[in-house]
Amino acid sequence: MNLTLGFRGVFKVDKVASPVLKITGSTLYRVSVNGKYLGYGPARASHGYYRIDEYDLSPYLKKGDNVVAVEVTGYNVNSYYVLDQPSFLQAEISNGEKVILATGIEENVPGTGRSRGIEAVELDGRVQKVRRYSMQRPFIEYYRLEEDFDHWKTLPASLDKVELAVYPEKKLLYRNLELPDFNITRPKEVIHHGTIGWEKPKKYHKKHLGKFTEGFPEEKLTVTPTLTMQEMVTQTLEKLHDADIPKQLEANEFYTLDFGTNLSGFIGSRIVCTEPSTIYFTFDEILLNGEVKPKERMPNINNVIGYELEPGTYDLESFEAYTFRFLKMTVVKGSCQVQDAYIREYAYPEHKAIAFKSSDTGLNKIFEASKQTFRQNSVDLFMDCPSRERAGWLCDSRFMSIVEKEFTGKDDIAYNYYENYALYTPFENLPEGMIPMVYPADNRNGNFIPNWALWFVIQVREYADRGGDPELVQQLKPRVMGILDYFARFENEDGLLENLKGWKFVEWSEANKFVNGVNYPTNALYSKALLAASELYDEPEPGGKAEKIIRAVRKQSFNGKFFVDNAVRDKEGNLRPTSNISEVGQYYAFFFDLATPESYPELWGKLTTEFGPDRDDKAVYPNVFKANAFIGNYLRMEILYRYGLSDQMLKEMKGYFLNMANLTGTLWEHMDTHASCNHGFASYLGHLLYQGALGIQQIDYLKKEVTLRFDKTSLNTCEGAIPVGNERIYLRWEKSGNRLNYSLELPEEYTVKVRNPGRFEIAELE
């Protein structure tokens, strides 16, 4: 586990035609050419498949010898981020039709004394035996380095080579995606500069602190029974308004750097040590009481990188990608000068056409946060977060796939995501028909979320509606129908799902405690999945089941005031609805069309006038448990727009989410900060702003038709652009009294329909 090899090849290019590096591997690689950063990968695929990245080498080559260096870390451990598969590198460099360097080639090039092959050396500077970064990701990074640790990347001198094994041929896939952005961003300011001390409770002896106290003078290890072990206590706190690193860091000194917004990528620095030194980088998305304290905020994540450095000058960059706004650099031993600090961003390229600007600066901030959240969570598949997990969860991916089409003009990430499920070989520890809740991943404990499989069916239907690849949609039919076959065995006499297995998930709230017996929100979701499969594959039976479920939920769940969450069997075996009521349960009913404002007007009136971001749930309907960000508040936003309450949606959007955009520049998993503050599904607000603020209600990619809907809102102006392939949809409007003037740009062959529920006097401008 956690073994890193350095692969190096030396080559000449006499006449540059079209030099290209093709590369894949396991688990992860980082590649440079002549010491210049080139890329990182590969994009993830199903078990047994590997995606090929291609890089144009033209800007990196020089006369004479060129050196390509590839660091490959083989984790060989289960995770939700990368697969536990044997580690390897497969790469070649071609110039035109000629392959000039490749793995697996060992013959000498006549007259050069060099091999056309790629040699390898073990890189033991990264400490192998360390703890995991999180349960969902592999290992933390800890290094013991000397000044020449990376000379092998640029100097063509001989290596202390290791013997390599040759693997059988791999199943290869194209990346099918744009390469990520690797932009360098430096901190906006230094916000803290101070010294630290270590404090411990009396019951702990110094030896229990182990590595955490190495290099600290004895007098720093004071005894304070009120503080927990290993807590770093700031002795000096000073606000510095200059982003330049001010001076030398001696032992026990630190800087805290503010990058201005949450970013995801690789932590880089230039450090000069005048004596043997140890420096820790700790980082987090927010501050607690003005300090970087990631273990207090999320105890199960290790946001730390450690370096033990001999005297010398070091250009350091983490191998793994992390997410943070604040970076704390602490020297715990020796003396260092931090000459540079940066993050090399690892994010999906931002499309040049994407735009949104309204007369409301708060909404503009939310849109920018949505855009950043999407970019950082979509480098190769739809991720829940770029920090704790970097995992491709279902349900989250439904919301992100809609955003992808509008932020990139393509369905490339969606294609890869669904292709991974199409190629997936069923796990032995999952029931027949069930699919992994997160994939590609190693689900070794056999757990699964049945609700997420139902979201998958809906996702495939929506992918097809957006013009997704019809061949892939047909390839996914056995998966979809297998899912429905699995759920059929849990249908009771009313056609409702009862006593489902696995981790039954409605949302992050009290609603998740009401999933036993018959869970009505889950059955609402089931009805929509059945309808989606029926329409997608022209199968009438699932559609009939859906209608039966809808009737049963309406009859059993509604108690005259609210929809209750679940029903359980009494001693006689009769199904009895409980008194458990959640806010999100109401949203499931409206979102999945079991309820409408017309069919349940009193409930709709309550939801629209007495619920929302300002509801005091201790005083107003205290028996209705409050919804959380994921998923209830997002369902609420969509329902408000769907039924014509755009202005209310925009106001509530600021109430729920503007604070997130202000604090981190990204959107969060929960309504508080105890978990990820950068969660992929939350980028869905960008889609809702295109709808409710800009007025682009729908883009029918199959019919090539755009529907505009102009609602009454408090906005005076709004403009925005949505890429469509290599073209764009651009809309701008402004209001004066009851008059609305707009200008519209459409791709070739597209037509427009205009709806005017706001009853404006509309004029289209050239």
C-alpha atoms as one frame of an Amber mdcrd trajectory, in Angstrom:
protein
   0.000   0.000   0.000   0.945   3.628  -0.620   3.956   2.939  -2.833   5.259
   5.691  -5.141   7.460   5.091  -8.176   9.081   7.650 -10.434   9.099   6.780
 -14.143  11.466   8.642 -16.437  12.234   8.653 -20.114  14.774  10.687 -22.106
  14.158  11.450 -25.773  15.089  13.767 -28.629  12.825  15.274 -31.253  14.799
  16.369 -34.322  11.758  17.607 -36.212   8.590  18.438 -34.326   5.491  17.084
 -36.089   2.748  16.662 -33.502   4.318  15.321 -30.291   1.721  13.749 -28.017
   1.884  11.920 -24.694  -0.771   9.238 -24.198  -0.935   7.991 -20.639  -3.009
   5.998 -18.181  -2.324   4.091 -15.006  -3.309   3.135 -11.508  -3.766   4.542
  -9.016  -2.868   8.183  -9.814  -0.115   9.862 -11.793   1.510  13.303 -12.043
   3.599  14.108 -15.102   6.123  16.800 -16.001   8.258  17.487 -19.086  11.657
  19.113 -18.627  10.644  20.019 -15.091   7.441  21.806 -16.147   4.097  20.636
 -14.803   2.030  18.893 -17.471  -0.905  17.077 -15.902  -2.542  14.710 -13.429
  -4.888  11.769 -13.769  -6.230   9.511 -15.017  -9.985  10.074 -15.277 -11.769
   7.329 -13.371 -13.553   4.359 -14.933 -15.248   1.105 -13.925 -13.308  -1.772
 -12.413 -10.985  -3.224 -15.033 -11.144  -0.198 -17.357  -8.692   2.686 -17.670
  -9.101   6.040 -19.404  -6.348   7.480 -21.589  -5.262  11.104 -21.200  -3.585
  12.868 -24.135  -1.248  15.870 -23.817   0.204  18.056 -26.539   3.942  18.311
 -25.805   4.766  21.031 -28.359   5.043  23.917 -25.839   7.334  21.911 -23.535
  10.046  20.522 -25.806  13.565  21.864 -26.401  16.564  21.058 -28.548  18.630
  18.148 -27.340  17.517  15.803 -24.587  13.986  16.064 -23.247  12.965  14.383
 -20.001   9.447  13.154 -19.216   8.912  12.268 -15.558   5.850  10.511 -14.179
   5.170   9.965 -10.488   2.712   7.127  -9.916   1.300   6.362  -6.502  -0.245
   2.950  -6.043  -2.576   3.064  -3.058  -3.802  -0.556  -3.233  -6.516   0.105
  -0.681 -10.287   0.368  -0.832 -11.883   3.806  -1.033 -14.783   5.779  -2.481
 -12.357   7.981  -4.422 -10.094   5.634  -6.393 -10.322   1.902  -6.984  -8.272
  -0.770  -5.275  -6.636  -2.177  -8.404  -3.049  -3.260  -9.110  -0.785  -0.311
  -9.832   0.838   0.315 -13.197   1.824   2.924 -15.742   1.122   2.663 -19.470
   2.391   5.570 -21.564   3.857   6.460 -24.926   5.169   9.561 -26.677   4.646
   9.801 -30.393   5.734  12.402 -32.917   3.482  12.157 -35.920   3.191   8.459
 -36.752   6.395   7.508 -34.941   6.482   6.240 -31.328   9.677   7.593 -29.806
   9.268   6.546 -26.173   7.033   4.053 -24.401   6.600   1.772 -21.423   7.313
  -1.814 -22.302  10.072  -0.927 -24.831  13.619  -1.729 -23.816  15.700  -1.833
 -27.009  18.486   0.720 -27.410  18.246   3.515 -29.942  21.208   3.086 -32.342
  23.932   5.694 -31.955  22.479   7.318 -28.825  23.314   4.960 -26.000  19.764
   5.411 -24.761  16.748   3.182 -24.463  13.411   3.985 -26.037  11.887   2.655
 -22.858  10.888   4.272 -19.578  12.827   3.459 -16.411  11.581   3.558 -12.853
  12.929   4.385  -9.415  11.303   4.022  -6.015  10.569   7.422  -4.468  10.959
   6.833  -0.770  10.687  10.492   0.239   6.957  10.017   0.771   6.529   8.111
   4.024   4.646   4.930   3.255   3.162   3.937   6.593   0.784   6.739   7.585
  -2.856   7.080   8.535  -5.672   7.522   6.041  -6.827  10.961   4.998 -10.419
   9.871   5.618 -12.462   6.696   5.572 -13.411   7.494   1.975  -9.956   8.457
   0.634  -6.512   6.824   0.860  -3.501   8.101   2.770  -2.283  11.441   4.040
   0.987  12.853   2.732   4.060  12.966   4.950   7.548  13.464   3.516  11.190
  13.170   4.590  13.232  14.955   1.929  16.723  16.075   1.010  17.403  19.032
  -1.261  17.950  16.957  -4.394  14.789  14.860  -3.927  13.326  15.832  -7.325
  16.484  16.075  -9.463  15.564  12.811 -11.176  12.775  14.690 -12.982  15.133
  16.886 -14.992  18.624  15.378 -15.026  19.182  12.551 -17.543  21.713  10.866
 -15.264  21.307   7.159 -14.518  18.768   6.044 -11.938  18.888   3.465  -9.201
  16.395   1.486 -11.238  13.833  -0.941  -9.839  12.719  -4.067 -11.635   9.268
  -3.781 -13.210   6.689  -6.435 -14.040   4.707  -6.484 -17.281   0.938  -6.672
 -16.958  -1.500  -8.252 -19.386  -3.201  -5.901 -21.826  -5.667  -3.470 -20.278
  -9.162  -2.449 -21.357  -8.695   1.161 -22.387 -11.222   3.973 -22.824 -10.781
   7.525 -24.062 -10.936  10.254 -21.459 -13.795  11.858 -23.404 -13.457  15.037
 -21.334 -11.555  18.283 -21.467  -8.354  18.224 -19.448  -8.690  20.059 -16.133
  -7.523  23.574 -15.387  -4.275  23.730 -13.412  -4.237  27.481 -12.765  -1.905
  28.823 -10.076  -3.614  30.940  -7.400  -1.792  32.659  -4.564  -3.188  33.834
  -1.218  -4.960  37.167  -0.951  -3.514  38.011   2.446  -1.746  36.725   5.532
  -4.301  36.918   8.310  -2.421  35.375  11.249   1.183  35.319  12.337   1.991
  33.948  15.725   3.588  31.299  17.896   2.152  28.067  19.239   2.400  26.040
  22.385   1.376  22.477  23.136  -0.959  21.878  26.025  -2.211  18.599  27.470
  -4.460  17.399  30.286  -2.771  16.232  33.465  -3.822  12.638  32.910  -1.626
  12.382  29.779   2.074  11.701  29.981   4.395  13.310  27.423   5.083   9.965
  25.737   1.430   9.694  24.725   1.800  12.725  22.488   4.388  10.958  20.342
   5.190  12.600  17.028   3.039  15.619  17.767   5.594  16.922  20.283   8.822
  16.236  18.420  10.996  19.320  18.325   9.150  21.192  21.053  11.146  22.456
  24.028  10.087  20.945  27.339   8.829  24.295  28.631   6.306  24.448  25.773
   4.640  21.288  27.047   2.680  22.985  29.801   0.035  21.279  31.899  -3.456
  22.739  31.525  -6.244  20.336  32.523  -8.994  22.326  30.755  -7.528  21.876
  27.259  -7.539  18.710  25.183  -4.423  16.821  24.126  -2.576  18.048  21.023
  -4.471  21.337  20.854  -2.547  24.197  19.303  -3.077  27.426  21.227  -2.375
  30.756  19.574  -0.142  32.988  21.706  -0.100  35.917  19.277  -2.748  36.924
  16.743  -1.929  39.667  14.297  -3.835  40.800  11.221  -1.521  41.437   8.277
  -2.893  43.112   5.174   0.026  42.265   2.888  -0.154  38.915   1.101   3.664
  38.675   0.982   5.072  36.160   3.441   6.702  38.572   5.903   9.764  36.820
   7.371  11.569  33.718   8.554   9.575  31.164  10.511  11.354  29.845  13.563
  10.285  26.820  15.570   6.767  27.195  16.979   5.851  30.013  14.585   3.110
  29.921  11.972   1.360  31.876   9.240  -2.266  31.516   8.241  -2.952  32.411
   4.618  -6.343  33.375   3.211  -6.958  32.516  -0.452 -10.160  34.554  -0.456
 -12.430  31.696  -1.510 -12.678  27.941  -1.312 -10.436  26.303  -3.907  -9.518
  22.712  -4.726  -6.152  21.533  -5.917  -2.539  20.895  -5.023  -0.767  22.833
  -2.265   2.532  24.286  -3.423   5.312  26.236  -1.750   8.965  27.240  -1.968
  10.743  26.743   1.337  14.345  27.481   2.292  15.661  25.697   5.378  18.870
  26.777   7.122  18.872  23.722   9.383  16.968  20.417   9.609  13.355  21.477
   9.912   9.825  20.125  10.173   6.872  22.057   8.814   3.186  21.194   8.842
   0.576  22.480   6.416  -2.925  22.387   7.912  -5.898  23.703   6.008  -9.650
  24.104   6.095 -12.605  25.697   4.370 -13.524  28.003   7.251 -12.013  29.278
  10.502 -13.207  28.329  13.976 -12.862  31.226  16.385 -10.444  32.814  13.950
  -8.191  29.753  13.650  -7.599  26.790  11.348  -8.938  23.841  13.374 -10.030
  21.149  10.907 -10.094  18.337  13.472 -12.597  20.211  15.596 -14.866  20.856
  12.635 -14.574  17.424  10.972 -12.815  14.950  13.295 -12.736  12.147  10.707
 -10.617  14.052   8.179  -6.877  14.663   8.433  -6.265  18.024   6.747  -2.520
  17.998   7.217   0.663  17.509   5.187   3.980  17.091   6.954   7.517  17.725
   5.673  10.782  16.863   7.401  13.451  18.769   5.422  17.220  18.794   5.456
  18.918  22.181   4.880  18.312  23.483   1.372  15.803  25.012  -1.017  12.620
  23.060  -1.820   9.870  23.476  -4.385   7.093  21.435  -2.836   3.683  20.491
  -4.195   1.235  18.006  -2.740   0.492  14.941  -4.824  -3.150  14.846  -3.773
  -5.822  17.494  -4.293  -7.380  19.190  -1.266 -10.049  21.809  -0.626  -9.575
  24.881   1.525  -9.733  28.635   1.827  -7.266  28.923   4.722  -3.773  27.415
   4.849  -1.726  27.348   8.045   2.035  26.771   7.727   3.647  25.869  11.041
   7.338  25.231  11.706   7.569  22.821  14.629  11.314  22.271  14.420  14.235
  24.179  12.935  14.015  27.354  10.870  12.385  27.966   7.477  11.714  30.806
   5.134   8.505  30.418   3.163   9.242  32.227  -0.089   6.095  31.213  -1.938
   2.750  29.540  -1.324   0.034  28.706  -3.831  -2.640  26.278  -4.885  -2.512
  24.660  -8.292  -6.211  24.456  -9.004  -7.683  21.149 -10.122 -11.031  22.002
 -11.682 -13.098  21.608 -14.828 -12.353  24.370 -17.347 -14.821  27.232 -17.231
 -16.641  27.711 -20.520 -16.005  31.146 -22.010 -19.670  31.609 -22.927 -21.130
  31.059 -19.463 -22.486  34.257 -17.911 -24.997  35.556 -15.401 -25.477  39.047
 -14.025 -28.564  40.579 -12.464 -29.442  43.777 -10.633 -29.188  41.794  -7.366
 -25.566  41.423  -6.226 -26.511  38.664  -3.778 -27.860  36.458  -6.549 -24.746
  37.183  -8.593 -22.602  35.923  -5.708 -24.669  32.760  -5.446 -24.256  32.135
  -9.163 -20.475  32.529  -8.902 -20.476  30.147  -5.934 -22.529  27.688  -7.967
 -20.036  27.906 -10.828 -17.039  27.362  -8.534 -18.776  24.494  -6.762 -19.469
  22.772 -10.077 -15.933  23.228 -11.455 -14.275  21.807  -8.363 -16.584  18.779
  -8.243 -16.462  17.690 -11.879 -12.890  17.118 -13.041 -13.709  13.621 -14.315
 -17.070  12.620 -12.848 -19.796  14.140 -10.682 -18.431  14.256  -7.129 -20.190
  14.960  -3.874 -17.284  17.003  -2.540 -13.667  17.618  -3.591 -12.422  17.212
  -0.020 -13.573  14.415   2.294 -14.547  11.916  -0.407 -14.138  13.027  -4.029
 -16.743  10.347  -4.695 -19.302   9.837  -7.439 -22.567   9.445  -5.544 -25.906
   8.917  -7.209 -28.639  11.509  -6.516 -25.993  14.240  -6.144 -25.113  13.430
  -9.738 -28.711  13.985 -10.903 -28.533  17.660 -10.015 -24.992  18.076 -11.344
 -25.797  16.476 -14.689 -28.404  19.170 -15.363 -25.898  21.864 -14.449 -23.211
  20.301 -16.655 -25.298  20.787 -19.785 -25.847  24.465 -18.988 -22.337  25.229
 -17.734 -20.371  23.346 -20.416 -22.758  22.922 -23.361 -22.051  19.173 -23.304
 -23.005  15.891 -21.629 -19.465  14.497 -21.549 -19.173  14.027 -17.797 -22.646
  12.510 -17.703 -21.681  10.125 -20.502 -18.623   8.913 -18.581 -20.595   8.689
 -15.362 -23.344   6.519 -16.858 -20.857   4.539 -18.951 -19.120   3.568 -15.718
 -22.412   2.084 -14.495 -23.019   0.392 -17.834 -19.607  -1.324 -17.669 -19.789
  -2.128 -13.958 -19.574  -5.805 -13.039 -22.128  -6.505 -10.255 -20.612  -6.753
  -6.794 -21.059 -10.098  -5.110 -22.003  -8.403  -1.844 -24.918  -6.442  -3.343
 -28.345  -8.010  -3.953 -29.200  -8.944  -7.524 -30.415  -5.892  -9.431 -29.097
  -3.342  -6.946 -26.344  -0.967  -8.082 -23.655   0.761  -5.993 -24.721   3.963
  -4.265 -21.340   5.455  -5.186 -19.205   4.434  -8.135 -16.454   3.895  -9.159
 -15.747   2.803  -5.586 -15.051  -0.288  -3.528 -18.162  -1.048  -1.480 -16.685
  -3.800   0.627 -19.235  -3.747   3.448 -22.154  -4.465   1.119 -24.049  -1.334
   2.114 -26.220   0.455  -0.420 -28.824   3.207  -0.596 -31.969   1.864  -2.284
 -33.261   5.418  -2.846 -30.164   6.248  -4.895 -30.893   3.400  -7.323 -34.310
   4.991  -7.925 -32.662   8.350  -8.584 -30.438   6.561 -11.106 -33.507   5.564
 -13.158 -34.678   9.190 -13.187 -31.198  10.392 -14.106 -31.007   8.118 -17.146
 -34.413   9.325 -18.342 -33.390  12.971 -17.971 -30.073  12.279 -19.717 -32.012
  10.934 -22.696 -34.315  13.964 -22.662 -31.286  16.265 -22.875 -30.142  14.521
 -26.032 -27.828  12.038 -24.369 -26.277   9.253 -26.399 -29.146   6.890 -27.376
 -26.799   3.924 -27.667 -25.686   4.362 -24.060 -29.308   4.783 -22.942 -30.145
   1.413 -24.511 -27.009  -0.115 -22.998 -28.301   0.949 -19.580 -31.717  -0.708
 -20.002 -30.722  -3.969 -18.235 -29.479  -1.908 -15.278 -32.716   0.082 -15.111
 -35.018  -2.904 -15.443 -32.900  -4.888 -12.992 -33.387  -2.132 -10.429 -37.159
  -2.262 -10.868 -37.113  -6.057 -10.566 -35.229  -5.695  -7.290 -37.806  -3.318
  -5.814 -40.774  -5.407  -6.952 -40.051  -7.933  -4.211 -40.699  -5.255  -1.543
 -44.138  -4.188  -2.798 -46.964  -4.820  -0.327 -50.646  -5.415  -1.009 -51.105
  -1.720  -1.866 -48.179  -1.698  -4.265 -46.095   0.353  -1.825 -42.490  -0.408
  -0.939 -42.262  -1.716   2.612 -39.321  -2.675   4.836 -36.600  -1.888   2.341
 -33.089  -3.146   2.999 -29.922  -1.064   3.118 -29.313   2.533   4.144 -32.661
   4.203   3.472 -31.924   7.866   2.848 -34.459  10.671   2.498 -32.308  13.637
   3.535 -29.909  14.887   6.236 -32.611  15.613   8.818 -34.970  13.940  11.268
 -36.772  12.553   8.227 -34.108   9.831   8.085 -35.434   8.453  11.372 -38.846
   7.764   9.826 -37.855   5.269   7.157 -39.089   2.038   8.744 -42.150   0.238
   7.416 -43.650   2.158   4.510 -41.782   5.394   3.884 -43.990   7.679   1.813
 -41.287  10.014   0.450 -39.438   6.942  -0.842 -42.617   5.690  -2.474 -43.133
   9.082  -4.113 -39.630   8.694  -5.548 -40.457   5.125  -6.596 -43.521   6.284
  -8.531 -41.424   8.782 -10.511 -38.751   6.141 -11.248 -41.398   3.739 -12.530
 -42.880   6.395 -14.786 -39.428   7.356 -16.049 -38.571   3.761 -16.983 -41.979
   3.197 -18.539 -41.684   6.230 -20.810 -37.997   5.775 -21.595 -38.192   2.147
 -22.684 -41.855   2.014 -23.728 -42.736  -0.486 -21.000 -46.388  -0.049 -19.883
 -46.264  -2.184 -16.709 -44.084   0.192 -14.591 -46.388   3.082 -15.509 -49.410
   1.199 -14.198 -47.598   0.470 -10.945 -46.762   4.149 -10.562 -50.394   5.239
 -10.781 -51.344   2.717  -8.100 -48.607   4.003  -5.784 -49.631   7.624  -6.273
 -53.233   6.838  -5.292 -52.139   4.831  -2.252 -49.746   7.508  -0.943 -52.373
  10.231  -1.309 -54.918   8.132   0.562 -52.682   6.898   3.371 -50.139   9.637
   3.933 -52.168  12.844   4.055 -53.669  13.407   7.523 -55.775  16.417   6.551
 -53.007  18.925   7.294 -49.685  17.391   6.247 -48.266  14.320   4.572 -46.887
  11.995   7.246 -43.588  10.268   6.605 -44.249   6.608   7.290 -46.593   3.836
   8.350 -45.849   0.706  10.382 -47.756  -2.477  11.212 -49.703  -2.771  14.464
 -49.920  -5.970  16.505 -52.684  -7.265  14.272 -50.560  -6.679  11.189 -52.522
  -3.690   9.928 -50.635  -0.810   8.362 -51.045   2.380  10.419 -49.692   5.814
   9.459 -47.525   7.334  12.214 -47.551  10.925  13.461 -44.043  11.536  12.096
 -44.026  14.616   9.880 -41.025  16.184   8.171 -40.798  19.334   6.108 -38.962
  17.479   3.367 -41.779  14.939   3.209 -44.056  17.704   1.951 -41.543  18.653
  -0.708 -41.239  15.066  -1.932 -45.009  14.993  -2.457 -44.988  18.180  -4.554
 -41.689  17.520  -6.322 -42.797  14.080  -7.534 -46.282  15.269  -8.545 -48.316
  13.494  -5.902 -49.540  16.919  -4.840 -50.119  20.220  -6.612 -51.179  23.664
  -5.349 -54.616  22.991  -6.838 -55.114  19.566  -5.254 -53.782  20.559  -1.799
 -54.360  24.335  -1.591 -54.310  24.642   2.229 -51.026  22.760   2.544 -49.534
  24.745  -0.322 -50.580  27.943   1.425 -48.810  26.869   4.616 -45.649  25.868
   2.795 -45.428  29.137   0.884 -46.338  31.528   3.716 -45.187  29.863   6.946
 -42.164  27.827   5.869 -38.831  28.923   4.442 -35.453  30.139   5.719 -36.977
  32.353   8.426 -39.249  29.764  10.031 -38.676  29.317  13.755 -39.307  25.589
  13.932 -39.567  25.737  17.720 -42.614  27.996  17.488 -44.083  27.498  14.013
 -45.192  23.909  13.439 -42.703  22.402  15.891 -44.060  18.938  15.063 -42.878
  19.347  11.455 -39.168  18.616  11.472 -37.054  21.133   9.604 -35.523  20.367
   6.214 -31.817  20.571   5.484 -29.856  21.770   2.462 -29.549  18.284   1.018
 -32.116  17.669  -0.233 -35.171  19.487   1.071 -34.224  23.114   0.570 -33.210
  22.455  -3.023 -36.483  20.657  -3.715 -38.289  23.650  -2.201 -36.486  26.041
  -4.548 -37.489  24.023  -7.593 -41.100  23.648  -6.478 -41.467  27.389  -5.910
 -40.216  28.062  -9.427 -42.302  25.278 -10.967 -45.499  26.802  -9.627 -44.749
  30.380 -10.595 -43.273  31.823  -7.383 -39.974  32.931  -8.871 -39.667  36.085
  -6.790 -40.180  34.140  -3.574 -37.659  31.543  -4.729 -35.025  34.216  -5.366
 -35.580  35.872  -1.983 -35.477  32.545  -0.146 -32.411  31.487  -2.110 -30.551
  34.411  -0.583 -31.949  33.547   2.838 -30.723  29.974   2.605 -27.508  30.258
   0.624 -26.058  33.783   0.408 -24.161  33.338   3.669 -22.443  30.295   2.165
 -21.368  32.258  -0.892 -20.050  35.067   1.306 -18.072  32.810   3.671 -16.499
  30.289   1.315 -17.439  31.240  -2.250 -18.906  27.735  -2.601 -22.135  25.981
  -1.528 -22.451  23.509   1.317 -23.670  20.010   2.158 -25.643  21.154   5.213
 -27.088  24.428   6.421 -24.241  24.569   8.957 -20.482  24.129   8.654 -19.921
  20.787  10.395 -19.353  18.967   7.074 -18.312  19.804   3.512 -18.598  23.465
   2.532 -18.221  22.603  -1.138 -20.760  20.049  -2.371 -21.374  19.288  -6.021
 -25.175  18.954  -5.993 -25.435  22.504  -4.641 -24.274  23.925  -7.975 -27.896
  23.295  -9.029 -28.664  26.832  -7.871 -27.045  28.033 -11.101 -29.725  26.183
 -13.064 -32.479  27.680 -10.907 -31.070  31.180 -11.412 -31.084  30.684 -15.168
 -34.749  29.787 -14.810 -36.162  32.043 -12.107 -34.000  35.140 -12.552 -32.947
  35.121 -16.211 -36.146  33.560 -17.548 -34.882  30.584 -19.576 -37.477  28.065
 -18.456 -36.486  25.151 -20.651 -34.094  24.138 -23.399 -35.423  21.250 -25.457
 -32.228  19.912 -27.008 -34.104  17.328 -29.082 -36.651  19.716 -30.607 -34.114
  22.579 -30.590 -36.571  24.853 -28.855 -36.048  27.401 -26.063 -38.906  28.432
 -23.786 -38.680  31.809 -22.059 -40.836  32.562 -19.026 -40.975  36.101 -17.717
 -42.233  36.164 -14.110 -42.782  39.137 -11.845 -39.678  39.541  -9.679 -37.909
  42.358  -7.875 -35.104  42.332 -10.460 -34.780  45.269 -12.825 -32.214  43.788
 -15.200 -30.697  40.407 -15.915 -28.481  38.911 -18.576 -26.916  35.542 -19.033
 -25.543  33.017 -21.475 -25.756  29.228 -21.659 -23.338  27.386 -23.968 -24.881
  24.944 -26.444 -22.078  22.977 -28.036 -19.859  25.599 -29.656 -22.669  28.161
 -29.715 -24.715  29.827 -26.994 -28.104  31.021 -25.859 -27.835  34.639 -24.742
 -30.676  36.570 -23.114 -30.757  40.087 -21.737 -33.735  41.996 -20.445 -34.560
  45.156 -18.523 -37.774  46.406 -16.970 -39.287  49.849 -16.755 -42.628  49.840
 -14.986 -44.671  47.131 -16.669 -42.587  47.166 -19.838 -39.969  44.495 -20.429
 -37.493  44.791 -23.274 -35.364  41.786 -24.135 -32.777  40.699 -26.656 -32.119
  37.068 -27.499 -29.413  35.169 -29.339 -30.024  31.530 -30.284 -27.934  28.810
 -31.940 -28.676  28.043 -35.546 -31.870  25.991 -36.058 -33.213  26.823 -32.583
 -36.621  28.434 -32.156 -38.173  30.236 -29.204 -41.472  30.244 -27.318 -42.238
  33.125 -24.954 -44.479  32.771 -21.899 -45.563  35.894 -20.044 -47.180  35.036
 -16.688 -45.960  38.410 -15.372 -48.224  40.100 -17.954 -45.575  42.541 -19.076
 -45.688  44.678 -22.149 -42.964  42.772 -23.974 -40.772  44.051 -26.771 -37.932
  42.130 -28.392 -34.948  44.273 -29.323 -32.467  43.617 -32.092
